[in-house]
Amino acid sequence: MTTFVDRVELQVAAGSGGHGCASVHREKFKPLGGPDGGNGGRGGDVILVVDQDVTTLLDYHHHPHRKATNGQPGAGDNREGKNGKDLVLPVPDGTVVLDSNGEVLADLIGQGTTFVAGQGGRGGLGNAALASARRKAPGFALLGEPGEARDIVLELKTVADVALVGYPSAGKSSLISVLSAAKPKIADYPFTTLVPNLGVVTAGSTVYTIADVPGLIPGASQGKGLGLEFLRHVERCEVLVHILDTAALESDRDPVSDLDRIEEELAQYGGLENRPRVVVLNKVDVPDGKDLADMIRPDLEERGYRVFEVSAVAHLGLKELSYALADIVAKARAAKPVQEATRIVIRPQAVDDAGFTVTEEAEHFYRVRGEKPERWVRQTDFNNDEAVGYLADRLSRLGVEEALLKAGARAMDGVAIGPEDNAVVFDWEPTMAAGAEMLGRRGEDHRLEAPRPAAQRRRDRDAERDEATEEYERFRPF
């Protein structure tokens, strides 16, 4: 049964905002008490937070779909809907968040570090909040926005100062068990270690963590054996320790060749060239192992490696190795720049930024893109004529009609607001007159007419386009 997972694909969905309420206050002797529809509640966020008690992504491997709760709709008597509850997902320290394209979204290091993986939708405004001097009793409310939904990838990269690398059965698990209080599985067959083991080592005044990475073999960087799955766990380490078995029984292996092959795999994986290396010749308590260590040590030192002869079983050379690693870790920590407090950079909107764009995608067809227009469309109830008229007012005030005219659009041209896969398409009819004076009964807007027959639309298209454009030019305020 799988007990350790360090990479998962997670589908998160934030909660949708609650709809606003369209209501009129009703009380004895007050038949027209005014609008009193409350706003909808905000949808819950999906938040990733680092928890030191969590060491694996196993829970998300079994349950990859996570959704926050929706906001509640508003109600009459100015009662606002309840906000959705945020969904907090604990992740291990060192978790990297990527999008579906592999782009890094966040690198979560340190207890309590958070990342909002899905933003909850805004609640819709009730008709009480939409009332104005011109629109005293709106017969509509805004819809809640859908919550953000997307696929993300979580990758765990172990946060350790020292990484032990080497062939299977080289003695990495035995070494970490005597250097620290970690109790990994130890046996005399390959691939005993199936998950990274972490241990805490104290050497003088320095305390550092050491990771036992599952055994590497040639081809690990291409996925052979267990290497590729766990090579990411050495990326954060300050020093790499090669564990070489001087008492290996295989006739086709020797410690120097093992070192060269592991270095080749690390080079192909990439990003580890600047890490200091230390070589540990293990199992020198065996007579043949000691002789081999004495034979190859000069060659390794000539290459520039610091070499230590140890025996995890006999506890030989462990103190010298522990203090040497502590010294390297301490120097690496001191060389790191001091992290400044997080600064918030405020970038004001440019004075000439309208907040939307208008592009001509085909003859007589234009597309409007922008945060505000697209959000307003999502909040509009298109079954309510008055709500559609309110949307037209907002787009006109934002300058969309003016931008369409400058782009060459004419009456009855097709206009789409939003992306191609989720857009609202309509025939544009430019109007300068807007506001409550054009509204009829509650829930209606006289600017919206019943669709004309297709034959009549074709006959009148050009004539209406010219007439509407001339009227727009006559009343435009510039």
N, C-alpha and C positions, 0 to 999 in steps of 0.2 A: 504494500500500500504506500502510495506517495505521501511523504511527510514534509518535503521541502520543495517549494516552487519559487523560482526567482524571475520568471517572466510570464506575464498574463496579458491577454487582450480583454479589455473591460469596456462594456457599453453602459454609459451613464446617461441619465435623463433627469434634468432638473424639473421641478414642479411648474405647472402652468399657473398663471395668475387667474384669480377669480373674476367673473364678469361683473361689471357694474350693474346697478339696479335702476330701472326706470319706474318711478313711483310718484304719486301725488298724495300729499297729506290730506287725509279725510277726517273731519271732526264735525260734530253737531254744530250747526249754525255757521260752519265755515266750509262751504262746498268747494271753494277754490283756495285751499291752504298752501299751494305752491309745491314745487318738487321737493321730495325728501328721500330720493334713492341714494343709498350708500355706495361707497367704492368697494371694489373687490379686493381680496387679500393677495399679497405677494406670494409667488410660488417659492418653494424651498430650494436652496442651493445644494449642490453635491460638492462636498469639501473633503480633500485629502489632508490628513494630519499625521505627522510623524509621532509614533508611539514606541518608546524604547522596549516595551514588553512584547512587541510584535516582531518576529524574526523571519517570517515567511509570507508569501503571497498565496498560500494554499487556499484560504477561504475564498478568494476571488477566482481561483481556478475552478472551484466547484460551483460558484454562483457568480457568473460574469455579468449579469444584468442587474443594475442598481438604479433605482428611481426614487427621487424625493417626492414629498407629498405636494398636492396642488393647493393653491389658495382657495378659500371659500368665497362664493359670490356675496355681493352686498345685498342688503335688504332695505325695506321701507323704514320710515322713521329715522333716517340718517344712520342706520346701523351698518358699520363696515364689516366686510368679511374677514375671517380669521386668516392670518398668514400661514402658509405651509411651513412645515417643520424641516429644517435643514437636515440633510443626510450626511453624517460625519463618518468617513471611512478611514480607520487607522492603517497606516502603512509602516514598514520597517525603515529605520534610519538608513539613508543612502539610496532611496528609491528615485529613479529617474522616470519622468512622465513624458511620453512622446505621443504625437498625433498619428493618425493612420498612415501618413506619408513618411514617418520616421524623423520628423523635426522635433527637437527637444523643446518641450513646453516649460518644464520646471525640473530642478534638481533639488530634491528635498533632503537636507542634511541638518540634523540638530533637533532635539526634542521640542515638540510643539510647532515646528515649521508647517505652514498650511499652504494649500493651493486650491483655488476654486475651479474644479474641473467642469462644472456645469452651472451656469447662471440661471436662477429662477426667473420666470416671466413676471412682468409688472401686472398689477391688478388693474382692471378697467375702471374708469371714472363713472360714478353714478350720475343721474341727471341733475342732482342737487349741485354737484361740482361743475356741471356744464352750463348752468343757468347764467345768463348775462342780462344786461339792460335791453338788448335787442331780442334775445331768446329767453323769455322769462320762464317758460315752462316746457323745457325740452321733452319730447316724447320718445327719447331714445337714451341709451347709455353705451359706453364703450366696452368692447370685449376685452377679456384678459389676454395677455400675450402668452404664446406657448413657451415652455421652458426650453433651454438649450439642451440639445441631445447630440452626442457625438461618440465616436469610438476612440479610445485611447489605449496606449500600451504602457504597462508598468514593468520596469526592469530594476531588479535589485542589484546594486553594486556594493559589496561589503565594505564597510568603513573600518579599515584596519591600518596600522602603521607598518607592519611587516607581513610579507607574504612568503610562505614556504612553497616552493615549486620543485618538481622533480618527477621522476618516473614512479609508477605504482610500486608500492612495497619498498620505497627507498628509506622509509623511517620517519616520514613527516608527522604522522599521527603520534608516534612514540615520542618524538621530540617535543611537540606542543604539550603533550601530557605531563612531561617532567619540567618544562619551563613555566607552566601555568597550572591552574586548577582545572583546566578543561579535561574532560574524560571522553575522548573520541573512541570509536570502535577500532580495535587493533587486532589484526590477524595476519597470517603468513601467506595470504593469497592476494592477487592483484585486485585493484579497484575496491578495496575494503571501504575507503572513504567515498561516499556518494554525495555528500553535501559539504560545503565549507564549514569548518569548525573554527570558532573564535576563542581565544584565551587572553587573559590579562596578565602581564608580566611586570613585576616591580624590580627595578635594578637601581639601587641607591635612591636618589630623589626623583628618578624618572619612571613614570608609569606609562606603558604603551600596550597596544593590542597586537596580537599576532594571529594570522589566519592560516589555516591548513587547507590549501586548495587541492581538490581531487587530482589524482595523478594525470600527468600529461604524457602523450606518446606522439611519435611522428604522425603528422596529418591532423593534429588537433585543431589547428586554425581553419581547416576545411571541414571540420565536423566529425573527425574520426575519434572514437572513444568518447570520453567524457570531457575532453579539454575545452572544446569550443563553448560548451554550455557554461563553463565556469571561468573562462579566461577574463570575463568582465570583472570578476571579483578581485583582480590584482590591479585594476586601473587606479584605484585611490591610494595604494600603498606607497610609502616613502622609500622602502628598500625591498629588494627581491633577494631571497636567500635560496640558493641552489642546494638542494640536499642530494648528495651523491652517495650511492651505495658502494662501499669498497669491498663488500663481501657478496656481491651478486653471483648467483650460481650459473647464469646464462653464459655460454661460451662465446656468443657473438656480441657481447656487450662489455664495455669498459667505462669507467667514470668520465673520462675526458670526452669520449664520443657521446655519452648521455648529455653532458653539458652543452656540447655543440648543437645537438638536435633540439634540445629545449630552447636554446637561444634562437635557433632558426624559426621555431614556432612562434616565439614571442615577437620576433621581428616581423613575421608575416601578419600577425594580429595587429601590430602597430601601436604607436603612442606610448611605448615603454622604454624608449631609447635612453632617456635622461635619468632613469632610475639607477641609483647605486646598487652594485651587486656584491654579494658575499657568498663564498663557497664554503659549504660545510661537508667535510668528509666523515660520513657516519659509519658506525659499526667498527671502530678501530679496536674494540675489545677482542675481536676475532683476530687470531695471529695473522692469517693471510690478509685480512683487512688492514692491519697496521702496516704490513710490509708494502702493500699497494699504495697506501696513503703516503708513505715516505718516498715512494718512487715518483708519484705524479705531482706532489706538492710543489717542487721547484718549477715545473712547467706552468702550473696555474698561477703562481706568484709572478712569473715572468710575463704573463699576459696582463698583469695588473690587478688580479683579484686578491682580496684579503681572504686567507684560508684558515679554517679552524678544524681541528681534529676532535671529534666528540664521539661519545657513546651514550645513547639514551638509556641503554640497559644498565651500564656500569656507572652512569652519571659522571662521565669524564669530560672535561673541557666545557661544561655547561655554563659555569660562572663567567668565564672569559667571553664566551659567545654572547651571553645575556647583556653584559655591560658594554660590549662593543656595539651591539644593536641599539642599546639605549643611547649611546653617544651619537650614532648616526641620526636617530630619530630626533634627538634634541637639537642637533644642528639644522636639520631640515625644518623643524618648527620655527626656529629662530630666524631662518632665512625667509620665511613667508612674510609678505607684507601684512601689516596690521589692518584688519578689516574696519573700514569706516562705518559709522552709523548709516542706515539706509536713508537715502535722500529721495524726496518726492520731486520729480521734475515736472513742472507745470508748463505745458505748451499751449498758449492761447490760440484760438482759432484765427486764421488769417482774415483780414478785413474783407478780402475779395473772395472768400470761400463761401459759396451759397449753401453748402451742406448737401448738395445733390448734383447729379450730372444728367444731361440729356444727350443721347446719341441716336443718330439715324441709322438703323440697321437695315432697312430696305426702303424702297420707294413707298412713300405715304405710311411709313411705320417707324415709330420712335419708342425708345425705352428710357425710362426714368429710374435711376439708381441713387440711393441715399438712405442713411439711417432713418431720418424722420419720415420721409414719404412711405418707406416700406413698413415702418412700425405703425403709422397711421392706417395703412391699408389692413394690416393684421388686426387692428382694433375695431374695424368698421363692420357693423352688421348690415350686410347688403340686402337683407330682407326688409329693412326699414328705410323708406325713401328719405326721411328726414336725416337719418344718420349718413346716408350717401351725400346729401346736400351739405352736411357739416364737413364731410371729408373734402368736398369741392372747395368750400370756403378756406379750409386750412391750406390746401395746395395752392390756391390763388394767393393767399397772403404770403406764403413762402416764396413765391415767384416762379412757380412751375409753369404757369400759363405764359408768362413773359418769356421764359427760356424756350418754351416750345415754339413760340412765334419767331424768336430770333434764329432758331435752328431751321426754320423754313416750314414748320408744320402749318397746315390749314385745316379748316373745319372738316370733320368726318374722317380725318386721318386716324389710323390705328395708333394707340398709345398703350404701352405696357409698363406697369410699375412693379419692380421686383426682379429677381433672377428668372432665368428661362424656365426652370423646373417648378417655380411657384410664384407666378405673376398674375396680376389682375389686368385683363386686357379690355379696353373700351374704345369707342369712337369719340374722338375729342370734339367737343362743342364749346368753343371759347366764349366765356361770359365775363363781363366786368361787374355786373350787378350781383351782389351776394349779400346774405344776411337774413335776419328774421323777417324782414318785410316781404320776402319772396315766399315765405312758407305759408301753407294753408292749414288744414287740420293737423292735429298732432300725429306724427308718424308719416307725414306726406311732405313732398317738396315739388312745387309746380315746375321747377326746372327739368324735372324728369318726366318725359312723355312716353307713352306706349310705343313699342317698336313699330316702325312703319313696314309695310310689305317690301320684299326685296326689290320688286320691279320699280316701285315708287322711289325707293332709296337710290337706285341707279339713275333714275331720271333727274332727281332733284339734287344729287350730290354736289355737282359743280356749282349750281346756283346757290345753294345754302353755304357752301364754303366761301364763296366770294362775298356774300352778304354779311356773314358772321365776321369775317376778317375786317371788312370796312367798318362795321360797328365797333369792333374791338379797338381799331385805330382811333376812332372818334372819341372814345371815352377813356383811353389809356391816360394815366396821370403823369406822363412825362413827355 
